[in-house]
Amino acid sequence: MDANAFGDEIITVRPQEATETLQKLPYFIGISEQTAGSKGLSLSFIVIPPGAVSEAHEHDGYESAIYVLEGEVETRYGEYLEKRVINRAGDFIYIPPGLTHQAFNMSETHPARALVARNDANDVEKVILSQPQG
């Protein structure tokens, strides 16, 4: 879609349904080129269901900033997914481009929820599934 199609307007986006992603997690696209005419950023909402794990993946050429709203998530990362970090509600997370990572919801009973901002307006289309070595 032509980003200029939205003109000089404030755009409100209320996603009603999750988008299926390669990571296999419910993803609610908020701001993107398609929804709002954004040229260089996206902002979405992600849910990691109880006990769920994402596919190991990386983001091709863009940075990700995540704010954890609810829950506790362990992220494994690195070439062999050998590194780990645990994040909780209130944490800000930065993931550089090209870093293989995989998120695990540590709760078997409660979803984890987060806001995800990226410096690419079409970020969903640039996810690369990874086959960690090892």
The first five atom37 places (N, CA, C, CB, O) and aatype in JSON, in Angstrom:
{
  "aatype": [12, 3, 0, 2, 0, 13, 7, 3, 6, 9, 9, 16, 19, 1, 14, 5, 6, 0, 16, 6, 16, 10, 5, 11, 10, 14, 18, 13, 9, 7, 9, 15, 6, 5, 16, 0, 7, 15, 11, 7, 10, 15, 10, 15, 13, 9, 19, 9, 14, 14, 7, 0, 19, 15, 6, 0, 8, 6, 8, 3, 7, 18, 6, 15, 0, 9, 18, 19, 10, 6, 7, 6, 19, 6, 16, 1, 18, 7, 6, 18, 10, 6, 11, 1, 19, 9, 2, 1, 0, 7, 3, 13, 9, 18, 9, 14, 14, 7, 10, 16, 8, 5, 0, 13, 2, 12, 15, 6, 16, 8, 14, 0, 1, 0, 10, 19, 0, 1, 2, 3, 0, 2, 3, 19, 6, 11, 19, 9, 10, 15, 5, 14, 5, 7],
  "atom_mask": [
    [1, 1, 1, 1, 1],
    [1, 1, 1, 1, 1],
    [1, 1, 1, 1, 1],
    [1, 1, 1, 1, 1],
    [1, 1, 1, 1, 1],
    [1, 1, 1, 1, 1],
    [1, 1, 1, 0, 1],
    [1, 1, 1, 1, 1],
    [1, 1, 1, 1, 1],
    [1, 1, 1, 1, 1],
    [1, 1, 1, 1, 1],
    [1, 1, 1, 1, 1],
    [1, 1, 1, 1, 1],
    [1, 1, 1, 1, 1],
    [1, 1, 1, 1, 1],
    [1, 1, 1, 1, 1],
    [1, 1, 1, 1, 1],
    [1, 1, 1, 1, 1],
    [1, 1, 1, 1, 1],
    [1, 1, 1, 1, 1],
    [1, 1, 1, 1, 1],
    [1, 1, 1, 1, 1],
    [1, 1, 1, 1, 1],
    [1, 1, 1, 1, 1],
    [1, 1, 1, 1, 1],
    [1, 1, 1, 1, 1],
    [1, 1, 1, 1, 1],
    [1, 1, 1, 1, 1],
    [1, 1, 1, 1, 1],
    [1, 1, 1, 0, 1],
    [1, 1, 1, 1, 1],
    [1, 1, 1, 1, 1],
    [1, 1, 1, 1, 1],
    [1, 1, 1, 1, 1],
    [1, 1, 1, 1, 1],
    [1, 1, 1, 1, 1],
    [1, 1, 1, 0, 1],
    [1, 1, 1, 1, 1],
    [1, 1, 1, 1, 1],
    [1, 1, 1, 0, 1],
    [1, 1, 1, 1, 1],
    [1, 1, 1, 1, 1],
    [1, 1, 1, 1, 1],
    [1, 1, 1, 1, 1],
    [1, 1, 1, 1, 1],
    [1, 1, 1, 1, 1],
    [1, 1, 1, 1, 1],
    [1, 1, 1, 1, 1],
    [1, 1, 1, 1, 1],
    [1, 1, 1, 1, 1],
    [1, 1, 1, 0, 1],
    [1, 1, 1, 1, 1],
    [1, 1, 1, 1, 1],
    [1, 1, 1, 1, 1],
    [1, 1, 1, 1, 1],
    [1, 1, 1, 1, 1],
    [1, 1, 1, 1, 1],
    [1, 1, 1, 1, 1],
    [1, 1, 1, 1, 1],
    [1, 1, 1, 1, 1],
    [1, 1, 1, 0, 1],
    [1, 1, 1, 1, 1],
    [1, 1, 1, 1, 1],
    [1, 1, 1, 1, 1],
    [1, 1, 1, 1, 1],
    [1, 1, 1, 1, 1],
    [1, 1, 1, 1, 1],
    [1, 1, 1, 1, 1],
    [1, 1, 1, 1, 1],
    [1, 1, 1, 1, 1],
    [1, 1, 1, 0, 1],
    [1, 1, 1, 1, 1],
    [1, 1, 1, 1, 1],
    [1, 1, 1, 1, 1],
    [1, 1, 1, 1, 1],
    [1, 1, 1, 1, 1],
    [1, 1, 1, 1, 1],
    [1, 1, 1, 0, 1],
    [1, 1, 1, 1, 1],
    [1, 1, 1, 1, 1],
    [1, 1, 1, 1, 1],
    [1, 1, 1, 1, 1],
    [1, 1, 1, 1, 1],
    [1, 1, 1, 1, 1],
    [1, 1, 1, 1, 1],
    [1, 1, 1, 1, 1],
    [1, 1, 1, 1, 1],
    [1, 1, 1, 1, 1],
    [1, 1, 1, 1, 1],
    [1, 1, 1, 0, 1],
    [1, 1, 1, 1, 1],
    [1, 1, 1, 1, 1],
    [1, 1, 1, 1, 1],
    [1, 1, 1, 1, 1],
    [1, 1, 1, 1, 1],
    [1, 1, 1, 1, 1],
    [1, 1, 1, 1, 1],
    [1, 1, 1, 0, 1],
    [1, 1, 1, 1, 1],
    [1, 1, 1, 1, 1],
    [1, 1, 1, 1, 1],
    [1, 1, 1, 1, 1],
    [1, 1, 1, 1, 1],
    [1, 1, 1, 1, 1],
    [1, 1, 1, 1, 1],
    [1, 1, 1, 1, 1],
    [1, 1, 1, 1, 1],
    [1, 1, 1, 1, 1],
    [1, 1, 1, 1, 1],
    [1, 1, 1, 1, 1],
    [1, 1, 1, 1, 1],
    [1, 1, 1, 1, 1],
    [1, 1, 1, 1, 1],
    [1, 1, 1, 1, 1],
    [1, 1, 1, 1, 1],
    [1, 1, 1, 1, 1],
    [1, 1, 1, 1, 1],
    [1, 1, 1, 1, 1],
    [1, 1, 1, 1, 1],
    [1, 1, 1, 1, 1],
    [1, 1, 1, 1, 1],
    [1, 1, 1, 1, 1],
    [1, 1, 1, 1, 1],
    [1, 1, 1, 1, 1],
    [1, 1, 1, 1, 1],
    [1, 1, 1, 1, 1],
    [1, 1, 1, 1, 1],
    [1, 1, 1, 1, 1],
    [1, 1, 1, 1, 1],
    [1, 1, 1, 1, 1],
    [1, 1, 1, 1, 1],
    [1, 1, 1, 1, 1],
    [1, 1, 1, 1, 1],
    [1, 1, 1, 0, 1]
  ],
  "atom_positions": [
    [[0.85, -1.18, 0.0], [0.0, 0.0, 0.0], [0.89, 1.24, 0.0], [-0.96, 0.0, 1.22], [1.92, 1.26, 0.67]],
    [[0.5, 2.24, -0.73], [1.23, 3.5, -0.79], [1.07, 4.22, 0.55], [0.72, 4.39, -1.97], [-0.05, 4.52, 0.97]],
    [[2.2, 4.49, 1.21], [2.16, 5.12, 2.53], [1.48, 6.48, 2.49], [3.56, 5.27, 3.08], [0.95, 6.93, 3.5]],
    [[1.5, 7.15, 1.33], [0.86, 8.45, 1.23], [-0.66, 8.36, 1.16], [1.38, 9.19, 0.02], [-1.34, 9.38, 1.24]],
    [[-1.2, 7.15, 1.02], [-2.65, 6.96, 0.92], [-3.36, 7.43, 2.19], [-2.98, 5.5, 0.65], [-4.55, 7.76, 2.14]],
    [[-2.66, 7.47, 3.32], [-3.26, 7.87, 4.58], [-3.24, 9.38, 4.77], [-2.55, 7.19, 5.74], [-3.94, 9.91, 5.64]],
    [[-2.44, 10.07, 3.97], [-2.41, 11.52, 4.05], [-1.89, 12.03, 5.39], [0.0, 0.0, 0.0], [-1.1, 11.36, 6.06]],
    [[-2.33, 13.21, 5.76], [-1.91, 13.85, 7.01], [-2.99, 13.66, 8.05], [-1.6, 15.35, 6.79], [-3.64, 14.63, 8.47]],
    [[-3.19, 12.44, 8.47], [-4.23, 12.1, 9.43], [-3.63, 11.32, 10.59], [-5.35, 11.28, 8.76], [-2.59, 10.68, 10.44]],
    [[-4.27, 11.39, 11.73], [-3.93, 10.51, 12.85], [-4.7, 9.21, 12.63], [-4.29, 11.16, 14.24], [-5.91, 9.21, 12.4]],
    [[-3.99, 8.12, 12.69], [-4.57, 6.81, 12.41], [-4.72, 6.03, 13.71], [-3.7, 6.02, 11.39], [-3.79, 5.96, 14.51]],
    [[-5.9, 5.45, 13.91], [-6.14, 4.57, 15.04], [-6.31, 3.15, 14.51], [-7.4, 5.02, 15.86], [-7.06, 2.93, 13.56]],
    [[-5.61, 2.21, 15.12], [-5.7, 0.81, 14.71], [-6.17, 0.0, 15.92], [-4.32, 0.28, 14.18], [-5.6, 0.12, 17.01]],
    [[-7.21, -0.8, 15.73], [-7.72, -1.68, 16.78], [-7.77, -3.11, 16.25], [-9.14, -1.22, 17.25], [-8.81, -3.56, 15.79]],
    [[-6.65, -3.82, 16.32], [-6.65, -5.18, 15.78], [-7.62, -6.08, 16.55], [-5.23, -5.77, 15.82], [-7.6, -6.1, 17.78]],
    [[-8.45, -6.8, 15.82], [-9.45, -7.67, 16.45], [-9.0, -9.12, 16.51], [-10.76, -7.57, 15.69], [-9.44, -9.88, 17.37]],
    [[-8.11, -9.5, 15.59], [-7.67, -10.89, 15.53], [-6.16, -10.94, 15.4], [-8.34, -11.62, 14.36], [-5.53, -10.05, 14.83]],
    [[-5.6, -12.01, 15.96], [-4.17, -12.21, 15.86], [-3.79, -12.64, 14.45], [-3.7, -13.26, 16.88], [-4.56, -13.3, 13.75]],
    [[-2.59, -12.24, 14.05], [-2.01, -12.66, 12.79], [-1.15, -13.88, 13.06], [-1.18, -11.51, 12.12], [-0.4, -13.91, 14.03]],
    [[-1.27, -14.89, 12.22], [-0.4, -16.06, 12.34], [0.99, -15.68, 11.87], [-0.96, -17.28, 11.53], [1.14, -15.09, 10.79]],
    [[2.0, -16.0, 12.65], [3.37, -15.63, 12.3], [4.24, -16.87, 12.19], [3.95, -14.67, 13.34], [3.86, -17.95, 12.66]],
    [[5.39, -16.72, 11.57], [6.35, -17.82, 11.47], [6.84, -18.26, 12.85], [7.53, -17.41, 10.61], [7.23, -19.41, 13.03]],
    [[6.82, -17.32, 13.82], [7.28, -17.65, 15.17], [6.28, -18.54, 15.92], [7.53, -16.38, 15.97], [6.61, -19.1, 16.96]],
    [[5.07, -18.67, 15.39], [4.0, -19.49, 15.97], [3.44, -18.91, 17.26], [4.51, -20.9, 16.24], [3.1, -19.65, 18.19]],
    [[3.35, -17.57, 17.32], [2.77, -16.89, 18.47], [1.7, -15.92, 17.99], [3.85, -16.14, 19.28], [1.82, -15.36, 16.9]],
    [[0.64, -15.7, 18.77], [-0.38, -14.72, 18.4], [0.21, -13.31, 18.38], [-1.58, -14.78, 19.38], [0.79, -12.85, 19.37]],
    [[0.05, -12.63, 17.24], [0.66, -11.33, 17.01], [-0.42, -10.38, 16.52], [1.84, -11.41, 15.99], [-1.04, -10.63, 15.49]],
    [[-0.65, -9.3, 17.24], [-1.67, -8.32, 16.89], [-0.96, -7.11, 16.29], [-2.54, -7.92, 18.12], [-0.34, -6.33, 17.01]],
    [[-1.07, -6.95, 14.98], [-0.36, -5.87, 14.3], [-1.08, -4.55, 14.58], [-0.28, -6.13, 12.76], [-2.26, -4.39, 14.27]],
    [[-0.35, -3.62, 15.16], [-0.89, -2.3, 15.44], [-0.51, -1.34, 14.34], [0.0, 0.0, 0.0], [-1.24, -1.18, 13.37]],
    [[0.63, -0.71, 14.49], [1.11, 0.26, 13.51], [2.08, -0.42, 12.55], [1.8, 1.47, 14.21], [3.03, -1.08, 12.98]],
    [[1.83, -0.27, 11.26], [2.7, -0.82, 10.22], [2.45, -0.03, 8.94], [2.45, -2.36, 10.01], [1.6, 0.86, 8.91]],
    [[3.19, -0.36, 7.9], [2.93, 0.3, 6.62], [1.51, -0.03, 6.14], [3.97, -0.14, 5.56], [0.81, 0.85, 5.64]],
    [[1.11, -1.27, 6.29], [-0.19, -1.7, 5.81], [-1.35, -1.08, 6.59], [-0.29, -3.2, 5.85], [-2.35, -0.69, 6.0]],
    [[-1.23, -0.99, 7.9], [-2.34, -0.51, 8.72], [-2.42, 1.0, 8.85], [-2.25, -1.1, 10.08], [-3.5, 1.57, 8.96]],
    [[-1.25, 1.66, 8.82], [-1.25, 3.09, 9.11], [-0.4, 3.93, 8.16], [-0.78, 3.32, 10.5], [-0.34, 5.15, 8.29]],
    [[0.25, 3.27, 7.21], [1.1, 4.03, 6.29], [2.45, 4.36, 6.86], [0.0, 0.0, 0.0], [3.15, 5.22, 6.32]],
    [[2.85, 3.71, 7.94], [4.15, 3.95, 8.55], [5.26, 3.65, 7.54], [4.34, 3.09, 9.82], [5.15, 2.73, 6.73]],
    [[6.31, 4.44, 7.59], [7.42, 4.25, 6.66], [8.64, 3.6, 7.31], [7.81, 5.56, 6.07], [9.45, 2.99, 6.61]],
    [[8.78, 3.72, 8.62], [10.01, 3.22, 9.23], [9.86, 2.59, 10.6], [0.0, 0.0, 0.0], [10.85, 2.39, 11.3]],
    [[8.63, 2.29, 11.0], [8.48, 1.65, 12.31], [7.21, 0.81, 12.34], [8.46, 2.7, 13.43], [6.29, 0.99, 11.55]],
    [[7.21, -0.1, 13.3], [6.01, -0.88, 13.56], [5.86, -1.0, 15.08], [6.08, -2.31, 12.88], [6.83, -0.93, 15.83]],
    [[4.62, -1.17, 15.51], [4.32, -1.36, 16.93], [3.18, -2.36, 17.0], [3.94, 0.01, 17.63], [2.11, -2.15, 16.43]],
    [[3.42, -3.45, 17.7], [2.43, -4.52, 17.79], [2.38, -5.07, 19.2], [2.75, -5.63, 16.79], [3.16, -4.7, 20.08]],
    [[1.43, -5.97, 19.39], [1.17, -6.61, 20.68], [1.31, -8.11, 20.47], [-0.26, -6.23, 21.25], [0.74, -8.66, 19.53]],
    [[2.07, -8.76, 21.34], [2.28, -10.2, 21.2], [1.84, -10.91, 22.48], [3.76, -10.52, 20.89], [2.0, -10.39, 23.59]],
    [[1.29, -12.09, 22.29], [0.87, -12.93, 23.42], [1.62, -14.25, 23.3], [-0.69, -13.15, 23.42], [1.66, -14.86, 22.24]],
    [[2.21, -14.68, 24.41], [2.81, -16.01, 24.46], [1.9, -16.82, 25.39], [4.33, -15.97, 24.98], [1.9, -16.61, 26.6]],
    [[1.13, -17.75, 24.82], [0.2, -18.53, 25.64], [0.93, -19.3, 26.75], [-0.59, -19.5, 24.75], [2.14, -19.5, 26.68]],
    [[0.19, -19.73, 27.78], [0.81, -20.49, 28.87], [1.62, -21.67, 28.35], [-0.28, -20.98, 29.85], [1.13, -22.49, 27.57]],
    [[2.87, -21.75, 28.8], [3.74, -22.86, 28.43], [4.23, -22.86, 27.0], [0.0, 0.0, 0.0], [4.93, -23.79, 26.6]],
    [[3.88, -21.86, 26.22], [4.23, -21.85, 24.79], [5.68, -21.41, 24.56], [3.29, -20.93, 24.02], [6.29, -20.76, 25.4]],
    [[6.18, -21.78, 23.41], [7.52, -21.41, 22.98], [7.46, -20.97, 21.52], [8.53, -22.59, 23.17], [6.74, -21.57, 20.71]],
    [[8.21, -19.94, 21.2], [8.27, -19.49, 19.8], [9.22, -20.4, 19.02], [8.72, -18.0, 19.71], [10.02, -21.13, 19.6]],
    [[9.12, -20.33, 17.72], [10.12, -20.97, 16.87], [11.41, -20.16, 17.02], [9.66, -21.04, 15.36], [11.36, -18.94, 17.2]],
    [[12.55, -20.82, 16.94], [13.82, -20.09, 16.93], [13.86, -19.29, 15.63], [15.06, -21.08, 17.03], [13.58, -19.81, 14.56]],
    [[14.23, -18.01, 15.75], [14.19, -17.13, 14.58], [15.1, -15.93, 14.77], [12.76, -16.67, 14.31], [15.64, -15.7, 15.85]],
    [[15.25, -15.18, 13.68], [15.96, -13.91, 13.72], [15.21, -12.92, 12.85], [17.45, -14.07, 13.24], [14.34, -13.3, 12.06]],
    [[15.54, -11.65, 13.01], [14.89, -10.59, 12.26], [15.9, -10.02, 11.27], [14.33, -9.47, 13.21], [16.99, -9.59, 11.66]],
    [[15.53, -10.02, 10.0], [16.42, -9.64, 8.92], [16.52, -8.13, 8.77], [15.96, -10.26, 7.62], [15.66, -7.5, 8.15]],
    [[17.58, -7.55, 9.34], [17.88, -6.15, 9.08], [17.16, -5.12, 9.92], [0.0, 0.0, 0.0], [17.21, -3.93, 9.59]],
    [[16.49, -5.52, 10.98], [15.84, -4.51, 11.82], [15.96, -4.85, 13.3], [14.38, -4.36, 11.44], [16.07, -6.01, 13.69]],
    [[15.93, -3.79, 14.11], [16.02, -3.91, 15.55], [14.63, -4.11, 16.16], [16.69, -2.65, 16.16], [13.62, -3.71, 15.58]],
    [[14.6, -4.75, 17.32], [13.35, -4.93, 18.06], [13.51, -4.39, 19.47], [12.92, -6.42, 18.09], [14.53, -4.61, 20.12]],
    [[12.48, -3.67, 19.92], [12.4, -3.22, 21.31], [11.11, -3.79, 21.87], [12.46, -1.64, 21.43], [10.04, -3.65, 21.26]],
    [[11.2, -4.42, 23.02], [10.05, -5.1, 23.61], [9.84, -4.56, 25.02], [10.24, -6.65, 23.63], [10.8, -4.35, 25.76]],
    [[8.58, -4.34, 25.37], [8.23, -3.98, 26.74], [7.29, -5.06, 27.26], [7.56, -2.55, 26.82], [6.2, -5.26, 26.71]],
    [[7.7, -5.76, 28.31], [6.91, -6.84, 28.87], [5.83, -6.25, 29.77], [7.8, -7.85, 29.65], [6.13, -5.58, 30.77]],
    [[4.59, -6.5, 29.41], [3.44, -6.0, 30.17], [3.03, -6.96, 31.28], [2.26, -5.76, 29.25], [2.6, -6.54, 32.35]],
    [[3.16, -8.25, 31.0], [2.65, -9.27, 31.92], [3.4, -10.57, 31.7], [1.12, -9.48, 31.73], [3.69, -10.95, 30.56]],
    [[3.71, -11.26, 32.79], [4.3, -12.59, 32.69], [5.8, -12.61, 32.88], [0.0, 0.0, 0.0], [6.43, -11.59, 33.18]],
    [[6.35, -13.8, 32.69], [7.78, -14.05, 32.84], [8.21, -14.92, 31.65], [8.12, -14.74, 34.22], [7.66, -15.99, 31.42]],
    [[9.2, -14.43, 30.91], [9.63, -15.09, 29.68], [11.13, -15.34, 29.74], [9.26, -14.24, 28.44], [11.91, -14.45, 30.07]],
    [[11.52, -16.56, 29.4], [12.94, -16.86, 29.22], [13.21, -16.8, 27.73], [13.33, -18.26, 29.82], [12.52, -17.43, 26.93]],
    [[14.23, -16.02, 27.36], [14.64, -15.96, 25.95], [16.0, -16.61, 25.84], [14.67, -14.48, 25.42], [16.96, -16.22, 26.51]],
    [[16.07, -17.61, 24.99], [17.33, -18.26, 24.66], [17.82, -17.61, 23.37], [17.18, -19.83, 24.51], [17.03, -17.35, 22.47]],
    [[19.13, -17.36, 23.3], [19.64, -16.67, 22.12], [21.08, -17.03, 21.86], [19.51, -15.16, 22.29], [21.75, -17.63, 22.7]],
    [[21.55, -16.66, 20.69], [22.9, -16.98, 20.26], [22.86, -18.06, 19.19], [0.0, 0.0, 0.0], [21.81, -18.66, 18.94]],
    [[23.99, -18.31, 18.58], [24.07, -19.26, 17.48], [23.55, -20.64, 17.86], [25.51, -19.38, 17.0], [22.92, -21.31, 17.04]],
    [[23.79, -21.06, 19.1], [23.36, -22.38, 19.58], [22.23, -22.26, 20.6], [24.54, -23.13, 20.2], [21.91, -23.24, 21.28]],
    [[21.64, -21.09, 20.72], [20.66, -20.79, 21.78], [21.26, -21.1, 23.15], [19.35, -21.6, 21.56], [20.57, -21.56, 24.06]],
    [[22.55, -20.85, 23.26], [23.29, -21.2, 24.48], [23.2, -20.13, 25.57], [24.74, -21.44, 24.15], [23.52, -20.4, 26.72]],
    [[22.77, -18.94, 25.23], [22.64, -17.87, 26.22], [21.18, -17.75, 26.63], [23.16, -16.52, 25.66], [20.28, -18.09, 25.87]],
    [[20.95, -17.26, 27.87], [19.59, -17.14, 28.37], [19.43, -15.86, 29.18], [19.22, -18.36, 29.23], [20.35, -15.4, 29.87]],
    [[18.22, -15.29, 29.07], [17.87, -14.15, 29.91], [16.4, -14.33, 30.29], [18.12, -12.78, 29.16], [15.59, -14.79, 29.49]],
    [[16.07, -13.95, 31.52], [14.68, -14.0, 31.97], [14.2, -12.58, 32.15], [14.53, -14.82, 33.29], [14.84, -11.76, 32.81]],
    [[13.05, -12.29, 31.56], [12.44, -10.96, 31.67], [11.05, -11.06, 32.25], [12.39, -10.27, 30.3], [10.34, -12.04, 32.05]],
    [[10.69, -10.01, 33.0], [9.4, -9.96, 33.7], [8.68, -8.66, 33.35], [9.6, -10.09, 35.23], [9.25, -7.76, 32.74]],
    [[7.44, -8.59, 33.76], [6.63, -7.39, 33.56], [7.43, -6.16, 34.01], [5.29, -7.48, 34.33], [8.01, -6.15, 35.1]],
    [[7.44, -5.14, 33.17], [8.16, -3.9, 33.47], [9.53, -3.83, 32.83], [0.0, 0.0, 0.0], [10.16, -2.77, 32.85]],
    [[10.01, -4.94, 32.25], [11.33, -4.94, 31.61], [11.25, -4.43, 30.18], [11.94, -6.34, 31.63], [10.29, -4.72, 29.45]],
    [[12.26, -3.67, 29.78], [12.47, -3.29, 28.39], [13.55, -4.22, 27.84], [12.87, -1.77, 28.24], [14.54, -4.49, 28.53]],
    [[13.39, -4.69, 26.62], [14.32, -5.63, 26.0], [14.74, -5.09, 24.64], [13.69, -7.06, 25.87], [13.91, -4.56, 23.9]],
    [[16.01, -5.21, 24.31], [16.5, -4.84, 22.99], [17.05, -6.1, 22.31], [17.6, -3.72, 23.08], [17.84, -6.83, 22.91]],
    [[16.64, -6.36, 21.07], [17.17, -7.48, 20.29], [17.74, -6.92, 19.0], [16.05, -8.56, 20.0], [17.01, -6.34, 18.19]],
    [[19.05, -7.09, 18.8], [19.66, -6.56, 17.58], [19.29, -7.39, 16.35], [21.19, -6.51, 17.74], [18.87, -8.54, 16.49]],
    [[19.43, -6.81, 15.17], [19.13, -7.54, 13.94], [20.01, -8.79, 13.81], [19.33, -6.64, 12.72], [21.17, -8.78, 14.21]],
    [[19.43, -9.86, 13.26], [20.21, -11.05, 12.95], [20.56, -11.95, 14.12], [0.0, 0.0, 0.0], [21.27, -12.94, 13.93]],
    [[20.08, -11.66, 15.33], [20.39, -12.49, 16.5], [19.34, -13.59, 16.63], [20.45, -11.62, 17.8], [18.15, -13.3, 16.81]],
    [[19.76, -14.83, 16.55], [18.83, -15.95, 16.71], [18.34, -15.98, 18.16], [19.51, -17.31, 16.33], [19.12, -15.87, 19.1]],
    [[17.01, -16.12, 18.31], [16.43, -16.16, 19.64], [15.13, -16.95, 19.65], [16.17, -14.75, 20.16], [14.53, -17.19, 18.6]],
    [[14.72, -17.36, 20.85], [13.52, -18.17, 21.04], [12.96, -17.85, 22.41], [13.83, -19.71, 20.89], [13.68, -17.91, 23.41]],
    [[11.67, -17.51, 22.46], [11.02, -17.1, 23.72], [10.17, -18.23, 24.3], [10.16, -15.85, 23.49], [9.44, -18.91, 23.58]],
    [[10.27, -18.42, 25.62], [9.51, -19.42, 26.35], [8.68, -18.73, 27.43], [10.44, -20.5, 26.97], [9.24, -17.99, 28.24]],
    [[7.39, -18.96, 27.46], [6.57, -18.48, 28.58], [6.82, -19.44, 29.73], [5.03, -18.4, 28.2], [6.57, -20.64, 29.6]],
    [[7.31, -18.93, 30.84], [7.67, -19.78, 31.98], [6.47, -20.23, 32.8], [8.63, -19.05, 32.86], [6.61, -21.09, 33.67]],
    [[5.31, -19.66, 32.54], [4.1, -20.05, 33.28], [3.3, -21.07, 32.47], [3.23, -18.8, 33.6], [3.14, -20.92, 31.25]],
    [[2.81, -22.07, 33.14], [1.93, -23.07, 32.51], [0.46, -22.65, 32.62], [2.13, -24.45, 33.15], [-0.41, -23.31, 32.06]],
    [[0.19, -21.55, 33.34], [-1.2, -21.16, 33.58], [-1.58, -19.76, 33.11], [-1.48, -21.26, 35.03], [-2.76, -19.47, 32.95]],
    [[-0.59, -18.88, 32.89], [-0.89, -17.5, 32.52], [-0.14, -17.08, 31.25], [-0.54, -16.55, 33.68], [1.02, -17.44, 31.08]],
    [[-0.8, -16.34, 30.38], [-0.09, -15.85, 29.19], [0.9, -14.75, 29.55], [-1.1, -15.32, 28.15], [0.75, -14.06, 30.56]],
    [[1.91, -14.6, 28.73], [2.81, -13.45, 28.81], [2.39, -12.51, 27.69], [4.34, -13.87, 28.69], [2.01, -12.96, 26.6]],
    [[2.45, -11.2, 27.95], [2.01, -10.21, 26.96], [3.07, -9.1, 26.88], [0.61, -9.62, 27.32], [3.66, -8.71, 27.88]],
    [[3.27, -8.61, 25.66], [4.29, -7.57, 25.47], [3.97, -6.69, 24.28], [5.67, -8.21, 25.29], [3.29, -7.11, 23.34]],
    [[4.47, -5.46, 24.33], [4.45, -4.55, 23.18], [5.78, -4.7, 22.46], [4.22, -3.06, 23.62], [6.83, -4.78, 23.09]],
    [[5.73, -4.73, 21.13], [6.93, -4.92, 20.33], [7.03, -3.78, 19.32], [6.91, -6.3, 19.61], [6.13, -3.57, 18.51]],
    [[8.13, -3.03, 19.38], [8.39, -1.95, 18.42], [9.6, -2.34, 17.58], [8.64, -0.59, 19.16], [10.57, -2.91, 18.07]],
    [[9.51, -2.02, 16.29], [10.61, -2.33, 15.38], [10.83, -1.18, 14.42], [10.34, -3.64, 14.61], [9.9, -0.43, 14.12]],
    [[12.05, -1.06, 13.93], [12.35, 0.02, 13.0], [12.19, -0.43, 11.55], [13.78, 0.54, 13.23], [13.0, -0.1, 10.68]],
    [[11.14, -1.2, 11.31], [10.76, -1.63, 9.97], [9.24, -1.7, 9.93], [11.41, -3.01, 9.59], [8.62, -2.35, 10.77]],
    [[8.64, -1.05, 8.97], [7.18, -0.99, 8.89], [6.56, -2.29, 8.39], [6.77, 0.14, 8.0], [5.34, -2.45, 8.46]],
    [[7.37, -3.22, 7.89], [6.89, -4.51, 7.39], [7.64, -5.66, 8.05], [7.04, -4.59, 5.86], [8.02, -6.61, 7.37]],
    [[7.85, -5.57, 9.35], [8.7, -6.51, 10.06], [8.24, -7.96, 9.99], [8.79, -6.11, 11.47], [9.07, -8.86, 9.96]],
    [[6.94, -8.21, 9.96], [6.44, -9.58, 9.97], [6.93, -10.35, 8.74], [4.9, -9.58, 10.02], [7.09, -11.57, 8.79]],
    [[7.15, -9.65, 7.66], [7.57, -10.3, 6.42], [9.06, -10.61, 6.38], [7.21, -9.45, 5.25], [9.53, -11.24, 5.43]],
    [[9.82, -10.19, 7.38], [11.26, -10.35, 7.35], [11.79, -11.18, 8.52], [11.93, -9.0, 7.35], [12.87, -10.92, 9.04]],
    [[11.02, -12.18, 8.91], [11.44, -13.12, 9.95], [12.06, -14.32, 9.27], [10.23, -13.54, 10.85], [11.53, -14.84, 8.29]],
    [[13.2, -14.77, 9.79], [13.88, -15.94, 9.25], [13.9, -17.0, 10.34], [15.34, -15.58, 8.77], [14.46, -16.79, 11.41]],
    [[13.31, -18.16, 10.05], [13.38, -19.25, 11.0], [14.81, -19.78, 11.04], [12.39, -20.38, 10.63], [15.49, -19.86, 10.02]],
    [[15.26, -20.14, 12.24], [16.65, -20.58, 12.43], [16.69, -22.04, 12.83], [17.35, -19.71, 13.51], [15.78, -22.56, 13.49]],
    [[17.73, -22.69, 12.43], [18.02, -24.05, 12.89], [19.29, -23.94, 13.71], [18.17, -25.07, 11.68], [20.39, -24.05, 13.17]],
    [[19.14, -23.73, 15.03], [20.34, -23.58, 15.87], [21.29, -24.75, 15.71], [19.96, -23.42, 17.33], [20.88, -25.91, 15.62]],
    [[22.56, -24.43, 15.69], [23.59, -25.46, 15.58], [23.74, -26.17, 16.92], [24.95, -24.85, 15.14], [23.46, -25.59, 17.97]],
    [[24.18, -27.39, 16.89], [24.47, -28.05, 18.16], [23.8, -29.3, 18.29], [0.0, 0.0, 0.0], [23.95, -29.97, 19.3]]
  ]
}
